[in-house]
Amino acid sequence: MTVAALGRLHAGRRRRHATALAGLVLALLAVAAVGLATGGYAIPVTDVIATLAGGGEGRQHFVVMEIRLPRLVLGALAGAALGMAGGIFQTLLGNPLASPDVIGVTAGASVAAVTALLVLGLTGAAIPLTAFAGGVLVAALVYVLAWRGGVAGERFVLVGVAVAFLANAVLGFLLTRSDVREAHTALVWLVGSVSGAGWDDIGVLAAALVALTPAAFVASRSLAPIQLGDDAAEALGVRTQPARLRLLGVGVALTAAGTAAAGPVAFVAFLSGPIARRLTGTAGAALAASALVGALVVTLADLVALRLLPGGMQVPVGVVTGAAGAPYLLWLLATEGRRRSPA
C-alpha cells in the first residue's frame, strides 16, 4: 500500500471518528432536551433553554434546575465514567466479557455500600465513599488472585466472575438479615438509580472525572502496543505490566466513581465499548466515544424508565439497562461459542 493510500485511509478513519462523536453529542443533546421538557409538567424547549440561561418563571426554574437537570447530569456523568471503564477493561484484557460489572468490581462496590448502609448505619456521603473503597479493594483482590508472573485476560475474567459470585452471595446474606425497610432502600440502590440526585453528589462525581479522564487518556496510549503482544510492546518501549496496572487502576477508579454515584447500573460498561468501536470503526478503546455512548445509554434508559413504560409505570434506570444488556450478553455468548467450536 502506497503512502498516499495510507494517508487517505487514516484521513477516512479520522472523519468517521469525528462524525461518530458529533452524532453521539447530538443524540445526547436530543435526549437531554426531551428529558428536560417532558413529564407531568411539560415545558416548551424554548422555555427550558431560557431557564438554563438563567431566566424562566419560578415553577419552571424549580422543575428544570432542581428536579430534572440534576438527574440528567448525574446519569450522563455516571454513564460516561462506566463507559470509559468498560472500554479500557475490554480492550486491555482482549475479552468482550471483561466488563467491570461482569468481573466483580461493581459487585465489590455494592457490598461495601450495602455494608455501610445496613451494618454500620452510615448515610449521606459515606455511602459513595465506601462504595468506591469496596470497588478498589475487590479489583486489587482479583488482580492478586489472577497474577501468575503477569495477568492474562482470560484468567483475570474467570477470577473476576468467581469473585463477583462471592460478592453477590454476601449481598444476599446482608439483605436477608436486615430490616425490611432498610433492605428496600439498599435494593433501590443496588438496581442502579439516578433518582434523588443532588448537586453535591454531582460535584463529587464531576471532580473525580476531571481527575480521572486525563489519566485515562494518557494511560490509554499504551493500549495499542499491548494489543500487539507483550514482546512487540516491550520492543516499542512499553513496560507491559506497569502499563497494565496503570490502566486497570484508572478503569477501577472510573467504575467505582460511577457506581458510587448511581449504583451498579447494569451493563452500561459492558455495552458502551462495543457500540463505540462499531461506530468509530476502531479496534481500540475509543475512550471519547465510549464515554459518550455510556452517557447516552444511561440518559436514554432513564428517559424510558420515566416516560415510556406502559401504564405510566416508573422504574429505576438499572432495570432498563439490564433489560437491554442481557440479550446482548446472551448473543455474545452464543456467537463466541460458535466461533470457537470446531468446524
N, C-alpha and C positions, 0 to 999 in steps of 0.2 A: 504494500500500500504506500502510495506516494505521500510526501509531506503535505501537499495541498489537500489530498483526500483526508488525511488525518485531521488537518485543520478544519475542514468542513464538517467532519464527524463530531469533533469536540464542540464546534460552534452550534451544531444542531442539538447536541445534548444540553448545552447551556441554555439554549432557547426553550427547550422542553422543560427544563428545571424551573426557569423563571416563569414560564406560562403556568406550570402546575402550582407554584407558590402564589401567583396572582389569583388564580382560580380559587384556591383554598381561602385566601384572605377575603375575597368577595363572597364566598359561600358563608364564611363565618360572620361577616357583617350582615348578610341577609338573615341568618338565623337570629342574630342579636336584635335586629330591627323587629322581627316578628315577635320574639320573646318579650321585648320591652313594650310593644304596642298592644298586644292582645292579652286577653284574660277576662276575668269577671268585670273589670273596669277597663274598657277599651279606650285607648288614647291614640289619636292620629299620629302618624310617624313624624309629621312636621312639628307637632307639639312635643314629641319625645326629643327631637333634636334641639328644640328651643329649651327644654328642661335641662338637657345635658350641657347646654351652653350657659346655664345659669338663670334662665327665665322659667316660664311655666307657673301656673297658679298653684296654690297650696296643696290641694289634693293630688294633682298630677306630680308635683315635686316629691311628695311623700311616697307615692306608689312606685315611681321610677327610681328614685335615689335611695330609698330605704328598704324596699321590698324586692324589686325585680333586678336592679343593677347589681347589688352585691351577690345575688345568687348566680347571675350570668358571669360575672367576673371570676368568682371563686371556681365555678365549673370550668371556665376556659383555662385558668392558671393550673388547676389540678390536672386537667386533661393534657395540657402542654408538658407538664412535668412527667406524667406517666408515659406519654407518647415518646418523649426523648429517651426515657429509661428503657422502654421496650426496644427502640431502635438500636441502642447501644448493646443490650444483652443479646439480642438475636444475631446481630452482625458479629460481635466479638466471639460468641460461642458457636457460630455457624449452625444454629439449630432454630427452626421456626417455633419450637416449643419452649425455647429459653426465654420466657417472659417472666417478669418478677412476680406476677400473680399465679404462675404455674409452679415456680421453683421455690416458693416458701417465703419470699421477702415480705410480701403484703400480709401473709398469714402471721408472720412474726410480729409485724407492727400491730396487727389486730389483737393478738394475745396480750401484748403489753398494754394496749389501750383498755381492753376489757378488764384486765387485772387491776389497772389503776382505778377503773370505774366501780367495779363490783367488789373487789377485795380491799383496796386501800381507801376507797371512798373519795377519791380525788375528783375534782371538777375543773372546768374552765381551761386555762392554757396548759394545765398539767397533762391533759389527755393527749393533745397532739405531740407534746414533748416526749411523753413516754412511748407513744406510737413510733416516733422517729427512732428512739433508742432501741426499741424492740426490733425494728426492721434492720438496723445496722448490726445488732448482735446476732440475729439469725443468719444474715448474709455472711458474717465472719465465721460462724459455725459451719455453714455449707462449704465455704472456701477451705477451711481446715480439713474437713472430712473428705473433700474431693481431691486434696493435694496428694499427688504421687510423683514427686520430682517435677511438678508442674500441674496445671489444671487443664484437662481436656474438656471440650464442650459437652460430650455425651455423658461423661461421668459427673460433671457438675449438675447437669439437668436431672439425672437419676437421683443423686443425693438430695437435690433440692426438692424433688417431688416427694421423697420419703420424709423429709423434714416438714414439708407442708402438711402431709397426713398427720404427723405427730402434733403439729400446732393446732390443726383442726380438732383433734381429739381433746387437747387441753381446752380449747374453746367450748366444746360440747360439755365438758365436765364443769367448767365455770358457770355456764348458763343454767345447767340443771340444778346447781347448788345455790343459786341466787334467788332473791326475792323476785316475784313475777313482774312488778313494775320496773325494777332496775334492769331485769333481763330484757324487757321490751325496749328500753332506752338503748341498751347495748346492741340489740338486734337491728334497730334502725341504723345505727352507725355502721354495723358490720355489713349491711347490704350495700352501703355507699350512698350518701345523700348530700346534697348541697342546700337543703332547706335550712332556714335559720342562719344563713351566712351573715357574718358581720364584718365590718371594715377592719376590725382588729385582726381577725383570722386572715383576711385578705392581705393585710400589711405584712404579717409574718411570712406567708407563703411567697408574696412578691419579693421580699428581701432574700429569701432562700433562692429563688430563681435568679435574681440579679447576681448572686454569688456563684451559683452552680452552672448557669448557662454558658458563660465564657469558659469555665473549666471544662465543660463537656465538649465544646467545640475544639479547644486546644488538645484535649486528650484524644479526641477522635481522629486526629491527624495520623496516629499510629495504626488505625484500623485497617487501612488499605494494605500496608506492608504485612500486617499479621495475617490477613486473609490469604496471602501468597504462601504461607507456611513459615514455621519458625526459622528454618535455615535461610530462606530468602530474606526474611525480615532482619535477621541478625546481620546478613551481608549488606543490607541497606542502612545499617547503623542503628536499628531499633532493638533495644533490650526488651525482649518479648514479655518476660514475666513481670518486671516492674510496670511495663506499659499496660498489661492486662490488669494488674492490681489497681492502677490508677483509674482505668475505665470502669472496672467493677465498683470501685469506691464512689465514683461520680454517679453511676447508674443506681446504686443502692441509695445514695443520698437523695436523688431525684424521686425515686419510688417512695421513700419514707416521707419526704416532704409532701408529695401529693396525697398519700394515704393518710397522713396525719391531719390534713386539712379537710378532706372529703370522705374519708373512709376508704375501704378497699373496693373502689368502683370496678366491677368485674370486666375483664377482657379489654380494657382501653389500651393498656400497654401491649397486649397480645395482638390487637388489630392494627394499631397505628403504623408500625413499621412496615408490614407487608403492603398496606394501602399506599403509604408514602413511596415505597420503592416502585410499585406498579405505576404510579402517577408520574414519577420523575424519570423512570427508566434507568435507575442506578442500582448497582448491587451493594452499595454501601449503606451506612446508617441513615443517610438523608435526614440529618437532625432537624433542620428547619422545617422540612415538610412533615416529619413525624410529629413535631410539636404542634403544628397547625392542624394536622389530622386528629391528634388527641383532643385538642381544644374543640374542634368541630364535632367529634363523636360525643363528647360529654354534653355540650350545649344543645346539640340536636336531640340527644336522648332525653335530656331534661325537658325540652320543649314537648316531645312526645309524651313523656310521663305526666306533664301538667295539663296539656291542652287536647291531645289527640286520641286518648284512650276512650273506648265506648262507655256510655253512661256517665260521663263526667268523672270517671274514676281517676284518682291521682296516686301514684306510687313513687318510691324513691328512684333516683336515676339509675342506680345499680341494677334494678330489676330489668330495665330496658336494655342496658348494655349487656347484661348476662344473656338475655333472650336473643340478642343479635350475635353475640360472640360464640355461643355454644354450637350453633350449626356450622360455623366456620371451623371450629376445633374438630368436630366430627368429620367434616370434609377433608381437613388436613391429615387427620389420622388415616382415613381411608385411602387417600392418594399416596401417602408415604408408604403404606403397606403394599400397594400395587407396584410402586416404583422399585421397592426392594425385593419383591418376590421374584423367583427365578422364572425365566421365560419358558 
